[in-house]
Amino acid sequence: VGLYEDIWGSWLHLFKMPLTFKLVLASTGINSVLMFLATVWCLERVSGSTYSMVGALNKIPIAIIGFAFFNSPTTKMGLLGVSIGLLGGIVFTLAKLNEMKEAIRRSAQRKDARAKANQ
């Protein structure tokens, strides 16, 4: 009975809130659904490791902004961590570019082999 009353009381309290709060609450729900759909779309387009790397690398600009704009305390270990993260992102990007070049080269070789076979 207590849980039911708590949930019902929350809904009644929501109806008493101003319209702006209700609009912000609704937009939060809509944005959550759109972010989920964007995540699914990204996972459809790229590999799981690439998606994971992007998720990890998005913390680096946040750390840099924290250092620059919010006077966040900067330590040697913090700078080392950001530097290692950036270096890891660069290495991952270069590896993916090499992987793509190799795939393009193999595709061209197969296309040439098919063209020679058809002559």
N, C-alpha and C positions, 0 to 999 in steps of 0.2 A: 504494500500500500504506500509506503514511504517513497519508493522510487517513482511510482506512478504520479504521486502528488508533486514531486520535484520536477518531473518532465512537464507535466501539465502547467505547473506554476511558471516554468521557464517560457512556455509558449504564450501564456497570458501576459507575462512581462514583456515579451517581444512585441506584442500588439500595442503596448503602451509607448513604445519607443518612437522617436521622431522619424519622419519619412527619410531624411538623409541617412540615418543609421540603417534603415531597412534597405535602402538602395546600395549602400556600401556593402552590407552583408550579402545581398543578392549578387553584386558584381564579384565578390570574393568567390562565391560558389561557381559562377560562370567562368571566371579566370582559372579556377582549379581544373575544371573540365577541359578547357582549351589547352592548358599546360599538359595535361595527361595525353590529349590527342596529339600534341606536338611531340611529346616524348615517344609515343608509339610510331609516329611518322619517321622520326630520327632513327629509331631502332630498325625500321624497315629499310632505310637507306644506307646505313653504315653498320659496321660490325660492332659487336658488344664491347670489344676492347677500345675501339675509337670513342664510343659514347662514354665509356668509363673514364677515359683519359680527358675528354672535354669536361666532364664533371669534376675531375680533380683539378684541372688547370684553371677553372673559373674562380678558384679561391685565390689565385695569385694576384689578379688585378684588385681584388678586394683588399688583400694585405697591403699592396702598394698604395692604394687610396688611403687606407688607414694610416700608413706611415706618413704620407704627404699632407693630407688635409685635416686629420683629426689629432695630430700631434701624439700619435700612439708611440709608446716607448719603443725605441729601436735597439735591439740587442744584436750582438754578433751572431748568435745562434739563429735569431729570427731572419736576419739577412742571408745567412747561409742556407736556411731552409727555403726561402723564396728563390735564391739563386739555383739551388739543386732542382727545384720544381720547374723553373724556366729551362734549365739545361735538359731535363727529362722530356719536356714538351718539344724542344727543338730536335732531340735525338729521335723521338717517336715520329715527328713529322717527316724527318729525312728518311727514316726507315719506310714509312708508308709511301713516300714519293718514289723511292727505289722499287718498292713492290709494285706500284702502278706502272712504272716504266718497263719493268720485266714482263708484266702481264701484257702490255701493249706490244712489246717485242715478240713474245710468243704467239700472240694473235696474228701479227703480221706474217710470221713464219708459217703458221698453219694456212693462212690465206694464200701465200705464195705456193706452198706445197699443193694445195687444191687446184690452183690455177695451172700448175705444171702437169698435174695428173689429168686434167680435162683437155689438155692440148693434144 
